[in-house]
Amino acid sequence: MRAAVAALALALLLVASGCGSSTAATTSLGLEAAALVPANAPAFVSADANLDSSEWQVIGDLTGGLTDLTKGVDYKRDVHPAVGDELNLAVLGVDNGKPEAIALVHSQDEAKLRALAAKFDHGDEHYTVEQIGGWSVVADSQGSFDAVRNVSSGHSLADTAEFKNAMTQLEPGGLARAYVNGAALQKLPGGLSAVARLAGSPRWLAARLAADSGAVKLEVRAGSPASTPANYRPKLLRDVPSGAIAAVSFKDVNRLLARLAGEPALRKMVREAETSLGLRPADLKALDGEGVLYVAPSAIVPIITLELQPSEPKAAAKALRAVATRAGRTLPVRVERKGAKVLLTNAPAGYNAGGRSLVDDQPFKDALAAADVPAEVQWLAYADVQRLLPILQAIAALQGGGQGQPQPKTPAALDKLGTAVAFGARSGSTSTLKLRLTLR
């Protein structure tokens, strides 16, 4: 089964998200199906597909409902009886740049499954269904069916140490879980494989999507990355004023930029960004140390500040003055030195936010606690989405030509979001990325 079947599986997930789904997603989601998947499969995805879950209802409410992605297909009538309560997709390999994939389901109506699969026939791709090991398997080649049928006990994906390790690293529960092995990441095209290398070329990736009445959560784990930034304690967050709309804490951004520039697929993008900011490659070396970027409310124009605590403040200030010169065409900014700290800001000279800090705000503390943010991270981002959106829209308008231009409509889903918290951290041989979006 090639790319079209991957699209089928994605469509089924999206349709489910608009209708509501499962009653009980557990840590065993997908494990039984993985026992029929060859051990060398590059990727595996499993999703709860029952229609009664409050979790999927949260996703559906957030997206506004996606009930007609495929013309003539009704989820309750055509899809759920076809795929049953669990949808599994395994990529068995890549053939001429196209994923060779299979779907495994406990179908309640195989005739409807055959009819649904046939809707995605294209060219020489013809999808059929066979019963293997108590599962309805959908594929477009006899070779794929044989690969599943020939999986022997002890030699399936579920038996591999990396798959088992990846799945146990994920938190319990959830709506969907995914696994990708490291070798497959290296074979991704162009920029995608470059991103995998930037992530340290991990041995595996695992992801989990979950939701409850108050939040949507995404968790991504990377196993044994060769090189990732060290954790640090975000001290500069103490300088972010109380009531800040957004804040991003980071460290040694110069190293990230150097790694980006070292990737052929991303080098052009980095050079264009350097040119637009007025920076030379040599300037980037001075942008080391801990940093924080924040947006704070103000009477007319919000305060936007980049603060660094570099090893060489003088060199960093020189680099940021070049940015200030270029950025001043859109937003007047200036460079300020405060001891060992260097600020690029549009705040007026002598600006004082009142002395209180964002880290003392109870909503900020509650948001980080709910997202399980550890004391030390690789990076951390926080935003009050509803207060940040108008600012982002205003910036987009300035960059798009300003007045007289029609402004894009804000997606309805964004109007339902409260706060966003995301962070990266490393523990032992595993790196973690988590995103938590609260709902209003």
C-alpha positions in Angstrom: 0.0 0.0 0.0 1.5 3.2 -1.1 1.0 6.9 -0.4 -2.7 6.9 -1.1 -3.3 4.5 1.7 -1.3 6.7 4.1 -3.7 9.5 3.0 -6.6 7.1 3.7 -5.4 6.5 7.3 -4.8 10.2 7.9 -8.3 11.0 6.5 -9.9 8.5 8.8 -8.1 10.0 11.8 -9.2 13.5 10.8 -12.8 12.4 10.2 -12.8 10.7 13.6 -11.5 13.9 15.2 -14.5 15.8 14.0 -17.0 13.2 15.2 -15.5 12.2 18.6 -13.9 8.9 19.3 -12.8 6.3 21.7 -13.8 5.3 25.1 -10.6 3.9 26.5 -7.2 4.4 24.9 -4.5 2.6 27.0 -0.9 1.9 26.9 -1.7 -1.3 24.9 -2.9 0.7 21.9 -1.4 -0.8 18.8 0.7 -3.4 20.6 -1.4 -6.4 19.4 -1.3 -5.2 15.8 2.5 -4.5 16.0 2.9 -8.3 16.6 2.0 -8.8 13.0 4.3 -6.1 11.6 7.8 -7.1 10.4 10.6 -6.2 12.8 12.3 -4.0 10.2 9.3 -1.8 9.6 10.4 1.9 9.4 7.2 3.3 11.0 4.1 2.4 12.9 1.0 4.5 13.9 -2.0 3.4 16.0 -5.1 5.4 16.8 -8.2 4.9 18.7 -11.2 5.0 16.3 -14.2 4.4 18.5 -16.9 7.2 18.3 -17.7 7.7 22.0 -14.6 9.2 23.6 -14.6 12.6 25.3 -11.0 12.9 24.2 -11.7 12.9 20.5 -14.6 15.2 21.1 -12.2 17.8 22.5 -10.2 17.6 19.3 -13.4 17.7 17.2 -14.6 20.8 19.1 -11.3 22.5 18.7 -11.2 21.9 14.9 -14.8 22.7 14.4 -15.6 19.1 13.2 -14.2 17.5 10.1 -17.0 15.3 9.0 -16.8 15.4 5.2 -13.1 15.2 4.2 -14.0 12.4 1.7 -17.0 13.0 -0.5 -19.7 10.5 0.0 -18.2 9.0 3.2 -20.0 9.2 6.5 -18.0 8.2 9.5 -20.6 6.5 11.6 -22.2 4.8 8.6 -19.2 3.9 6.4 -15.9 4.3 8.3 -16.4 3.1 11.9 -18.0 -0.3 10.9 -15.2 -0.7 8.4 -12.2 0.0 10.6 -13.6 -0.9 14.0 -12.3 0.6 17.3 -8.6 0.8 16.4 -6.8 1.9 13.3 -3.2 0.8 12.7 -0.8 1.8 9.9 2.6 0.3 9.4 5.1 1.4 6.8 7.0 -1.7 5.5 9.4 0.1 3.3 9.9 2.8 0.7 9.5 2.0 -3.0 10.7 4.7 -5.5 10.2 7.4 -2.9 6.7 6.1 -2.0 5.9 4.5 1.4 4.8 0.8 1.1 2.3 0.7 3.9 -0.5 -1.6 5.3 -3.5 -0.9 7.5 -4.5 -3.4 10.2 -8.0 -3.2 11.8 -10.6 -5.3 13.5 -13.3 -4.6 11.0 -16.9 -5.0 12.0 -18.1 -5.0 8.3 -15.5 -6.2 5.9 -17.6 -5.3 2.9 -17.6 -1.7 4.0 -13.8 -1.9 4.5 -13.3 -3.2 1.0 -15.6 -0.4 -0.4 -13.7 2.2 1.7 -10.3 1.0 0.6 -11.4 0.9 -3.1 -12.2 4.6 -3.0 -8.4 5.2 -2.9 -7.5 3.0 -5.9 -5.3 5.0 -8.2 -3.4 3.9 -11.3 -1.8 0.6 -10.6 -2.6 0.9 -6.9 -5.5 -1.5 -6.0 -6.3 -2.1 -2.4 -7.7 -5.4 -1.2 -8.4 -7.0 2.2 -7.1 -10.3 3.6 -7.6 -11.9 7.0 -4.3 -12.5 8.8 -3.9 -13.5 12.4 -7.4 -12.3 13.4 -6.9 -8.9 11.7 -8.3 -7.4 8.5 -5.2 -6.3 6.6 -5.4 -3.7 3.8 -2.6 -3.6 1.2 -2.1 -3.0 -2.5 0.4 -5.8 -3.2 0.7 -9.6 -2.5 4.2 -8.9 -1.2 2.8 -6.8 1.6 0.3 -9.5 2.6 3.1 -12.1 2.5 5.3 -9.9 4.7 2.6 -9.8 7.4 1.8 -13.5 7.0 5.4 -14.5 7.3 6.0 -12.6 10.6 7.0 -15.3 13.2 6.7 -15.2 16.9 9.7 -13.3 18.4 10.5 -11.5 15.2 7.9 -8.8 14.9 8.1 -5.1 15.5 6.5 -5.6 18.9 9.4 -7.9 19.8 12.2 -5.4 19.0 14.0 -3.7 21.9 13.8 -0.3 20.3 10.0 -0.4 19.7 9.4 -1.7 23.3 11.7 1.0 24.8 10.0 3.7 22.7 6.5 2.8 23.7 7.3 2.5 27.4 8.9 6.0 27.3 5.5 7.5 26.4 3.0 8.5 29.1 0.0 6.2 29.6 -3.2 6.7 27.7 -3.8 8.9 24.7 -5.6 8.9 21.4 -2.8 8.1 19.0 0.7 6.7 19.3 3.5 6.6 16.6 6.9 5.1 16.2 9.7 5.7 13.7 13.1 4.0 13.7 16.3 6.0 13.3 17.3 4.4 10.0 14.1 5.6 8.4 14.6 9.1 9.6 17.9 9.3 7.8 16.2 8.3 4.5 13.6 11.1 4.6 13.9 13.5 1.7 15.8 16.8 1.8 14.9 19.1 4.7 13.2 16.4 6.7 16.4 14.3 7.0 18.3 17.5 7.9 15.8 18.1 10.8 16.5 14.6 11.9 20.2 15.2 12.0 19.6 18.5 13.9 17.7 16.4 16.5 20.8 14.3 17.0 20.0 11.5 14.6 18.1 9.5 17.3 17.8 5.7 17.2 14.0 6.1 17.3 11.2 8.6 17.7 7.9 8.0 19.5 4.9 10.4 19.8 1.6 10.5 21.7 -1.4 12.7 21.2 -3.9 13.1 24.1 -6.7 15.4 25.2 -9.0 16.1 28.1 -11.6 18.6 28.9 -9.0 21.3 29.6 -6.1 20.7 27.2 -4.6 19.1 24.2 -1.2 17.5 24.7 1.5 16.3 22.3 4.5 14.3 23.5 7.5 13.4 21.4 10.5 11.3 22.6 13.8 10.7 20.9 16.0 7.8 21.9 19.8 8.1 22.2 20.4 11.2 20.1 24.0 11.6 19.3 24.2 15.3 20.2 21.6 17.6 21.8 21.9 20.7 23.9 22.5 20.3 27.6 19.8 21.2 30.1 20.0 24.5 32.0 18.0 26.4 34.6 16.2 29.3 32.9 17.4 32.2 35.2 16.7 35.1 32.7 12.9 34.4 33.0 13.2 36.3 36.3 13.8 39.4 34.1 10.5 39.0 32.2 8.0 41.4 33.6 4.8 40.3 35.3 1.8 39.9 33.0 4.0 39.2 29.9 2.0 37.9 27.0 4.7 35.4 25.8 8.2 34.4 26.7 10.8 32.0 25.1 13.8 30.9 27.1 16.8 29.4 25.2 20.6 29.0 25.4 23.5 29.1 23.0 21.4 30.0 19.9 24.7 30.5 18.0 25.3 26.8 18.1 21.8 26.0 16.7 22.3 28.6 13.9 25.8 27.1 13.1 24.2 23.6 12.8 21.4 25.0 10.6 24.0 26.6 8.3 25.9 23.3 8.2 23.0 21.5 6.6 23.0 21.9 2.8 19.2 21.7 2.6 18.8 24.5 5.2 21.8 26.6 4.4 20.0 28.9 2.0 17.2 29.6 4.5 19.8 30.6 7.2 21.7 32.9 4.8 18.5 34.6 3.8 17.6 35.1 7.5 21.1 36.5 8.2 20.7 39.0 5.4 17.3 40.1 6.4 18.5 40.7 10.0 21.7 42.5 8.9 24.0 39.9 10.4 27.3 38.5 9.2 28.2 34.8 9.9 30.9 36.1 12.3 28.3 38.0 14.3 26.5 34.8 15.2 29.3 33.5 17.3 28.8 36.3 19.8 25.1 35.3 20.4 25.9 32.7 23.0 24.9 32.2 26.6 21.4 32.1 28.0 18.7 34.2 26.4 15.0 35.1 26.6 12.6 36.7 24.1 9.4 38.2 25.6 6.4 40.3 24.7 4.9 42.5 27.4 1.8 44.6 27.3 2.1 48.4 26.9 -0.3 51.3 26.5 0.1 51.6 22.7 2.7 49.3 21.2 3.6 46.1 23.1 7.2 45.8 24.5 9.2 43.2 22.6 12.6 42.4 24.1 15.4 40.0 23.3 17.8 39.7 26.3 21.1 37.8 26.3 23.7 37.1 28.9 26.6 36.3 26.5 30.3 35.5 27.2 31.3 38.7 25.4 28.7 41.4 25.9 30.5 44.0 23.8 30.6 41.7 20.7 27.0 40.7 21.2 25.9 44.3 21.5 27.7 45.1 18.2 25.9 42.2 16.5 22.5 43.3 17.9 23.0 46.9 16.8 23.2 45.6 13.2 19.8 43.9 13.8 18.4 47.1 15.3 19.4 49.1 12.3 17.6 46.7 9.9 14.6 46.1 12.2 14.1 49.8 12.7 12.5 50.1 9.3 9.5 48.3 10.8 9.7 48.6 14.6 12.1 51.1 16.2 14.4 49.2 18.5 17.6 49.9 20.4 20.4 48.1 22.1 21.0 48.5 25.8 23.7 47.1 28.1 22.9 46.2 31.7 26.1 44.8 33.2 26.7 41.5 31.6 23.3 41.5 29.9 22.6 42.9 26.5 19.0 43.8 25.4 17.5 44.5 22.0 14.2 46.2 22.8 11.6 48.7 21.7 11.0 49.8 25.3 11.7 53.4 26.0 14.8 54.3 27.9 14.2 54.0 31.6 11.3 51.5 31.1 10.3 49.9 34.4 7.6 47.2 34.4 7.0 47.6 38.1 9.5 45.2 39.5 7.4 42.1 39.5 8.3 39.1 37.4 6.4 36.7 35.2 7.7 33.8 37.2 5.8 35.1 40.2 2.5 35.2 38.3 0.2 32.4 39.5 -1.3 31.7 36.0 2.3 31.2 34.7 3.2 28.9 37.5 0.0 26.9 37.1 0.6 26.5 33.3 4.1 25.2 33.8 3.1 22.9 36.6 0.3 21.4 34.5 2.7 20.8 31.6 5.2 19.0 33.9 8.0 21.4 33.0 11.2 20.3 34.9 13.5 22.7 36.7 16.1 22.3 33.9 15.3 22.4 30.2 16.9 22.7 26.8 14.4 25.5 25.9 11.0 26.7 27.2 8.1 28.6 25.6 5.0 30.1 27.1 2.2 32.2 25.6 -1.2 33.6 26.4 -2.6 32.8 23.0 -5.6 35.2 23.0 -3.4 38.2 23.9 -0.7 37.2 21.6 -2.8 36.7 18.4 -3.6 40.4 17.8 0.1 41.2 18.0 1.1 38.5 15.5 -1.7 39.6 13.2 -0.4 43.2 13.4 3.1 42.1 12.6 1.9 40.0 9.7 0.0 43.0 8.3 3.1 45.2 8.5 5.2 42.6 6.6 2.4 42.0 4.1 2.1 45.6 3.0 0.1 47.2 5.8 -3.1 49.1 5.3 -5.5 48.4 2.5 -4.6 44.7 2.4 -7.2 42.1 3.3 -6.2 40.4 6.6 -6.5 36.6 6.9 -9.2 35.3 9.1 -8.1 33.8 12.4 -8.8 30.1 12.4 -11.7 29.2 14.7 -9.5 26.8 16.6 -7.2 29.5 17.8 -10.1 31.4 19.3 -10.6 28.4 21.6 -7.1 28.3 23.0 -6.0 29.6 26.3 -2.3 29.2 27.1 0.5 27.3 25.3 3.5 25.8 27.0 6.2 23.8 25.2 9.6 22.7 26.2 12.5 20.4 25.4 14.6 18.5 27.9 17.0 15.5 28.1 17.0 12.8 30.7 19.6 10.0 30.4 19.6 8.8 26.8 16.2 10.2 26.0 15.2 13.7 24.8 11.7 14.9 25.2 9.5 17.6 23.6 6.1 18.4 25.1 3.4 20.8 24.0 0.3 21.6 26.1 -2.5 23.8 24.8 -5.2 24.7 27.3 -8.8 25.3 26.1 -11.0 28.2 27.1 
